[in-house]
C-alpha cells in the first residue's frame, strides 16, 4: 500500500512541477505588447470626433476621405524612417461619454521602395520603428485629451 501511495505522490509532484515550469515560461515572456491606445473621455461622441480629427490635422496627418471617416478616421500613408505607416481611430460613445481607440499599421520599404513587407500592427515594443510610431500615437492621445 505504501508503494502505491508513494507512486501517487510522485505522480502528483510531477504534475505540479510540470505546471509550474510551464507557467514560469510565461513569466519570462512578459505581458503581450499593447497594440492600441484607449481614451475614455467625458465628452459627447461628436466632440470626441472633433478632437480626434483636429489632433490628426495638428500633428500634420492627412485624413483619408471615406464614408466612415467621421467615426473611423484613417490617415493617408506617411513615412517613418524606412516604414510607411497608417494611423486609425475608432470612436464610439453617447451624448455624455466617448471612447477613442488609436491604432495603426506599417510596412517596411526595401530595395529603394520596390519591395514592401507585409502589413504589421504597430505595437509598444523595443523595435526602433515601432517605438517611434508608438510615440507618435501616444502624442495623438495626449492631444485628443486636451480640451
QUILIN-V778965 format. One record per residue. N is the residue number from 1. RES is the residue in one small letter. SS is DSSP state (H for helix, E for strand, - for the rest). D_LAST is the distance of its C-alpha to the last C-alpha in Angstrom with 1 decimal. Layout:
# QUILIN-V778965
N_RES_SS_D_LAST + N_RES_SS_D_LAST
This chain:
# QUILIN-V778965
1_x_-_75.1 + 2_x_H_73.6 + 3_x_H_73.5 + 4_x_H_71.4 + 5_x_H_69.1 + 6_x_H_68.6 + 7_x_H_67.8 + 8_x_H_65.2 + 9_x_H_63.6 + 10_x_H_63.5 + 11_x_H_62.0 + 12_x_H_59.3 + 13_x_H_58.6 + 14_x_H_58.3 + 15_x_H_55.8 + 16_x_H_53.6 + 17_x_H_53.8 + 18_x_H_53.0 + 19_x_H_49.9 + 20_x_H_48.8 + 21_x_H_49.3 + 22_x_H_47.4 + 23_x_H_44.4 + 24_x_H_44.7 + 25_x_H_44.2 + 26_x_H_40.8 + 27_x_H_40.0 + 28_x_H_40.7 + 29_x_H_38.6 + 30_x_-_35.5 + 31_x_-_32.6 + 32_x_-_31.8 + 33_x_-_29.1 + 34_x_-_25.7 + 35_x_-_25.2 + 36_x_-_21.6 + 37_x_E_18.2 + 38_x_E_16.7 + 39_x_E_13.3 + 40_x_E_13.4 + 41_x_E_10.3 + 42_x_-_10.8 + 43_x_-_9.6 + 44_x_-_12.3 + 45_x_H_13.7 + 46_x_H_13.3 + 47_x_H_9.5 + 48_x_H_9.9 + 49_x_H_12.4 + 50_x_H_10.5 + 51_x_H_7.8 + 52_x_H_11.0 + 53_x_H_13.1 + 54_x_H_10.9 + 55_x_H_10.8 + 56_x_H_14.5 + 57_x_H_15.3 + 58_x_H_13.6 + 59_x_-_15.7 + 60_x_-_18.7 + 61_x_-_19.5 + 62_x_-_21.4 + 63_x_E_20.7 + 64_x_-_24.0 + 65_x_-_24.7 + 66_x_-_26.0 + 67_x_-_26.3 + 68_x_-_23.8 + 69_x_-_21.2 + 70_x_-_18.7 + 71_x_-_18.6 + 72_x_-_20.2 + 73_x_-_19.3 + 74_x_E_21.5 + 75_x_E_21.9 + 76_x_-_25.1 + 77_x_-_27.1 + 78_x_E_26.4 + 79_x_E_28.5 + 80_x_E_28.1 + 81_x_-_31.4 + 82_x_-_34.1 + 83_x_E_31.6 + 84_x_E_30.2 + 85_x_E_27.0 + 86_x_E_24.8 + 87_x_E_21.3 + 88_x_E_20.5 + 89_x_E_17.8 + 90_x_E_18.8 + 91_x_E_16.5 + 92_x_E_17.9 + 93_x_E_17.1 + 94_x_-_17.6 + 95_x_-_16.3 + 96_x_-_14.9 + 97_x_-_14.0 + 98_x_E_13.6 + 99_x_E_14.8 + 100_x_E_14.4 + 101_x_E_17.4 + 102_x_E_17.7 + 103_x_E_21.3 + 104_x_E_23.7 + 105_x_E_27.3 + 106_x_E_29.4 + 107_x_E_33.0 + 108_x_E_35.1 + 109_x_E_37.1 + 110_x_E_40.6 + 111_x_-_43.6 + 112_x_-_41.8 + 113_x_-_39.6 + 114_x_-_42.6 + 115_x_E_41.9 + 116_x_E_38.6 + 117_x_-_38.3 + 118_x_-_37.2 + 119_x_-_33.5 + 120_x_E_32.0 + 121_x_E_28.8 + 122_x_-_26.5 + 123_x_-_26.9 + 124_x_-_25.9 + 125_x_-_29.4 + 126_x_-_31.6 + 127_x_-_32.3 + 128_x_H_31.2 + 129_x_H_29.8 + 130_x_H_28.0 + 131_x_H_26.6 + 132_x_H_25.3 + 133_x_H_23.8 + 134_x_H_22.3 + 135_x_H_20.7 + 136_x_H_19.1 + 137_x_H_17.9 + 138_x_H_16.4 + 139_x_H_14.6 + 140_x_H_13.1 + 141_x_H_12.1 + 142_x_H_10.4 + 143_x_H_8.5 + 144_x_H_7.5 + 145_x_H_6.4 + 146_x_-_3.8 + 147_x_-_0.0
